[in-house]
Amino acid sequence: MIVCCIPMLAIAGLLFLTGVAGSGIIFSALLCTAMMAAMMFAMPGGHGGHGPK
């Protein structure tokens, strides 16, 4: 699931480096990634394993 955030972080970094977007977009992208990680670890059995434990 975290791999799905990599394109978003890359695009946010590219927009920041080219000057199109400000530092707020980096903060938003990192916050979104942190929320995705928190949800992944909060779900039962969502720690990379396959099937019920």
C-alpha positions as CSV (number, residue, x, y, z in Angstrom):
1,M,0.0,0.0,0.0
2,I,2.8,2.4,0.8
3,V,4.2,1.9,-2.7
4,C,1.1,3.6,-4.0
5,C,2.3,6.9,-2.4
6,I,5.7,6.9,-4.2
7,P,4.3,8.5,-7.4
8,M,2.5,11.2,-5.4
9,L,5.7,12.0,-3.5
10,A,7.7,12.1,-6.7
11,I,5.2,14.4,-8.4
12,A,5.1,16.7,-5.3
13,G,8.9,16.8,-5.2
14,L,9.1,17.6,-8.9
15,L,6.5,20.4,-8.6
16,F,8.4,21.8,-5.6
17,L,11.8,21.7,-7.3
18,T,10.5,23.4,-10.5
19,G,8.9,26.1,-8.4
20,V,5.3,25.4,-9.5
21,A,4.2,24.6,-6.0
22,G,5.3,25.7,-2.6
23,S,6.4,23.8,0.5
24,G,2.8,23.1,1.5
25,I,2.5,20.4,-1.2
26,I,5.5,18.6,0.3
27,F,3.9,18.7,3.7
28,S,0.6,17.5,2.3
29,A,2.2,14.6,0.5
30,L,4.2,13.5,3.6
31,L,1.0,13.8,5.8
32,C,-0.9,11.6,3.3
33,T,1.9,9.0,3.4
34,A,1.9,9.0,7.2
35,M,-1.9,8.6,7.3
36,M,-1.6,5.7,4.8
37,A,1.0,4.0,7.0
38,A,-1.0,4.5,10.2
39,M,-4.1,3.0,8.5
40,M,-2.1,0.1,7.2
41,F,-0.7,-0.7,10.7
42,A,-4.0,-0.2,12.4
43,M,-5.8,-2.7,10.2
44,P,-5.7,-6.3,11.6
45,G,-3.5,-8.6,9.6
46,G,-2.2,-5.7,7.4
47,H,1.5,-6.1,8.2
48,G,2.5,-7.6,4.9
49,G,1.4,-11.1,5.7
50,H,-0.9,-13.1,3.4
51,G,-4.0,-14.7,4.8
52,P,-5.3,-14.8,8.3
53,K,-2.9,-15.2,11.2
